[in-house]
Amino acid sequence: MNSERQFRTTLTSKQNLSLLKMLRKNRPAFSIGEEPLGTIVGHDIELYLDVERPYPPMLRSPPYPASLKTRK
């Protein structure tokens, strides 16, 4: 599976391994059958993961209201 790993060089070895584990765990979302990860013919996309500040708006909001008052 080494030929499948073409991640940004800015990732640390630990981040690279973590990303690869996540991709393998969710393989049906990133490949079809025994094709290499990221190879879905006719569905080419470029995925950019940004974790630098300022964060995108969706990352700034909590996933659910934090206080009981706002939940009701």
Backbone as JSON, one array per atom type, in Angstrom:
{
  "sequence": "MNSERQFRTTLTSKQNLSLLKMLRKNRPAFSIGEEPLGTIVGHDIELYLDVERPYPPMLRSPPYPASLKTRK",
  "N": [[0.81, -1.18, 0.0], [2.16, 1.11, 0.0], [2.52, 2.53, -2.38], [0.21, 3.94, -2.57], [0.29, 6.03, -0.86], [0.42, 9.31, -1.05], [0.74, 11.82, 0.32], [0.73, 15.19, 1.64], [3.93, 16.62, 2.2], [4.19, 18.03, 4.5], [3.07, 16.77, 6.62], [3.64, 15.06, 9.69], [5.33, 11.98, 10.51], [3.73, 10.55, 12.28], [1.22, 11.8, 11.9], [0.85, 11.18, 9.22], [0.64, 8.38, 9.34], [-1.66, 8.16, 10.93], [-3.58, 9.35, 9.25], [-3.5, 7.55, 7.09], [-4.44, 5.22, 8.37], [-7.08, 6.03, 8.94], [-8.06, 6.35, 6.34], [-7.87, 3.71, 5.4], [-9.65, 2.45, 7.16], [-12.05, 3.58, 6.38], [-12.29, 2.76, 3.77], [-14.27, 2.12, 1.68], [-15.34, 4.64, 1.11], [-13.32, 5.94, -0.16], [-12.31, 4.45, -2.26], [-12.92, 1.98, -4.83], [-13.68, -1.37, -4.69], [-10.8, -3.3, -5.17], [-9.19, -1.28, -6.02], [-6.53, 1.15, -5.79], [-6.31, 3.34, -2.9], [-8.1, 6.35, -3.21], [-8.52, 6.13, -5.9], [-11.0, 6.42, -7.91], [-12.49, 6.02, -10.71], [-13.57, 8.55, -12.86], [-14.48, 10.17, -10.87], [-12.82, 12.31, -9.95], [-11.33, 14.32, -7.53], [-9.96, 17.07, -5.7], [-8.75, 17.18, -2.54], [-8.44, 19.29, 0.13], [-7.14, 19.69, 3.24], [-7.37, 21.88, 5.79], [-5.84, 23.01, 8.6], [-4.86, 25.22, 9.71], [-4.89, 28.41, 11.38], [-6.79, 31.26, 10.32], [-9.52, 29.27, 11.31], [-11.82, 27.42, 9.22], [-15.33, 28.42, 9.0], [-17.08, 26.25, 9.77], [-15.52, 24.75, 11.5], [-15.2, 26.39, 13.63], [-17.51, 26.52, 15.16], [-19.17, 24.91, 17.89], [-20.16, 21.42, 17.91], [-22.65, 21.01, 19.03], [-25.03, 22.73, 21.14], [-23.56, 24.1, 24.07], [-24.49, 24.71, 26.68], [-27.13, 23.83, 29.02], [-29.27, 25.57, 28.99], [-29.33, 26.68, 26.37], [-29.94, 24.44, 24.93], [-32.63, 23.89, 25.29]],
  "CA": [[0.0, 0.0, 0.0], [3.04, 2.27, -0.01], [2.34, 3.32, -3.59], [-1.01, 4.72, -2.41], [0.53, 7.17, 0.02], [0.95, 10.51, -1.69], [0.22, 12.9, 1.15], [1.59, 16.37, 1.72], [5.16, 16.39, 2.96], [4.15, 18.78, 5.75], [2.57, 15.9, 7.69], [4.64, 14.29, 10.41], [5.17, 10.53, 10.32], [2.58, 10.13, 13.09], [0.03, 12.29, 11.21], [0.75, 10.4, 7.99], [0.14, 7.06, 9.72], [-3.03, 8.34, 11.4], [-4.41, 9.58, 8.06], [-3.57, 6.3, 6.35], [-5.33, 4.32, 9.12], [-8.44, 6.5, 8.74], [-8.42, 6.03, 4.96], [-8.09, 2.26, 5.31], [-10.87, 2.12, 7.92], [-13.18, 4.07, 5.6], [-11.91, 2.46, 2.39], [-15.35, 2.24, 0.69], [-15.58, 6.04, 0.75], [-12.18, 6.48, -0.89], [-11.91, 3.58, -3.37], [-13.91, 0.97, -5.25], [-13.09, -2.69, -4.78], [-9.38, -3.41, -4.85], [-8.44, -0.15, -6.58], [-5.78, 1.87, -4.76], [-7.02, 4.42, -2.23], [-8.16, 7.58, -3.97], [-8.74, 5.87, -7.31], [-12.38, 6.16, -8.3], [-12.51, 6.52, -12.07], [-14.68, 9.43, -13.17], [-14.82, 10.99, -9.7], [-11.58, 12.92, -9.5], [-11.47, 15.53, -6.73], [-8.78, 17.45, -4.93], [-9.19, 17.4, -1.16], [-7.48, 20.09, 0.88], [-7.46, 19.74, 4.66], [-6.72, 23.05, 6.36], [-5.93, 23.07, 10.06], [-4.19, 26.45, 10.12], [-5.76, 29.52, 11.73], [-8.11, 31.17, 10.93], [-10.24, 28.05, 10.95], [-13.06, 27.6, 8.44], [-16.48, 28.63, 9.9], [-17.65, 25.01, 10.3], [-14.68, 24.26, 12.59], [-15.25, 27.34, 14.74], [-18.72, 26.3, 15.95], [-19.26, 23.61, 18.56], [-21.09, 20.54, 17.21], [-23.96, 21.09, 19.68], [-25.01, 23.78, 22.17], [-22.81, 23.68, 25.24], [-25.2, 24.85, 27.95], [-28.48, 23.28, 29.08], [-30.21, 26.65, 28.66], [-29.43, 26.82, 24.92], [-30.46, 23.19, 24.36], [-34.09, 23.83, 25.44]],
  "C": [[0.86, 1.26, 0.0], [2.85, 3.14, -1.23], [1.11, 4.22, -3.49], [-0.77, 5.99, -1.61], [1.19, 8.31, -0.73], [0.38, 11.71, -0.95], [1.2, 14.07, 1.13], [2.81, 16.06, 2.58], [5.18, 17.17, 4.27], [3.6, 17.96, 6.9], [3.74, 15.21, 8.38], [4.39, 12.81, 10.14], [3.94, 10.03, 11.06], [1.27, 10.57, 12.42], [-0.23, 11.49, 9.94], [0.15, 9.02, 8.29], [-1.31, 7.14, 10.16], [-3.98, 8.54, 10.22], [-4.58, 8.3, 7.26], [-4.49, 5.3, 7.04], [-6.79, 4.7, 8.91], [-8.92, 6.16, 7.33], [-8.7, 4.54, 4.78], [-9.39, 1.86, 6.0], [-12.12, 2.49, 7.12], [-12.96, 3.84, 4.1], [-13.06, 2.58, 1.38], [-15.64, 3.68, 0.26], [-14.48, 6.6, -0.14], [-11.69, 5.6, -2.03], [-13.04, 2.61, -3.69], [-13.18, -0.36, -5.38], [-11.64, -2.7, -4.35], [-8.54, -2.31, -5.48], [-7.66, 0.53, -5.46], [-6.62, 2.99, -4.14], [-6.97, 5.68, -3.09], [-8.42, 7.38, -5.45], [-10.19, 5.47, -7.54], [-12.54, 6.81, -9.67], [-13.76, 7.36, -12.32], [-15.1, 10.33, -12.02], [-13.56, 11.61, -9.12], [-11.87, 14.21, -8.74], [-10.13, 15.84, -6.08], [-9.27, 17.83, -3.55], [-8.1, 18.15, -0.42], [-7.95, 20.18, 2.33], [-6.68, 20.88, 5.29], [-6.92, 23.06, 7.87], [-5.21, 24.3, 10.6], [-5.23, 27.51, 10.49], [-5.74, 30.54, 10.61], [-8.85, 29.94, 10.42], [-11.44, 28.37, 10.08], [-14.25, 27.72, 9.4], [-17.04, 27.35, 10.51], [-16.82, 24.45, 11.45], [-14.73, 25.17, 13.81], [-16.43, 27.07, 15.66], [-18.66, 24.96, 16.66], [-20.3, 22.74, 17.85], [-22.5, 20.56, 17.8], [-23.89, 22.2, 20.73], [-24.36, 23.27, 23.45], [-23.63, 23.73, 26.53], [-26.6, 24.23, 27.87], [-29.51, 24.32, 28.66], [-30.39, 26.77, 27.15], [-29.97, 25.55, 24.25], [-31.98, 23.14, 24.38], [-34.81, 24.74, 24.55]]
}
